Amino acid sequence: SQVVEAIAEIAVLKIKTCSARDIANILWACARLVYRNDELEVAVSQEVLLRPEDFGSQDVSNLAWACAKLLWRRKHFLQGLETICMRKAAEL
């Protein structure tokens, strides 16, 4: 829909100012809507990989679920997400 497209465009523009929770929630919402956007995918991937320490366990869980639901295949991002998951698991 046009509304979802507009929200995605704004998210891409403002992603650097979003909190980790915001980023995880944006991707979770896209997955719930089964909405894919290449620009948003790149922006989310870059932000997660640039500041992995900002993402809490719930954020990482939401990101992983959304990636699976959207069938993301970005190898570099998935490897980074795996590393974040392993760090979070070690903290338990």
Secondary structure as UniProt FT lines:
FT   HELIX           2..14
FT   HELIX           15..17
FT   HELIX           20..32
FT   TURN            33..34
FT   HELIX           38..50
FT   HELIX           52..54
FT   HELIX           57..70
FT   HELIX           75..91
//
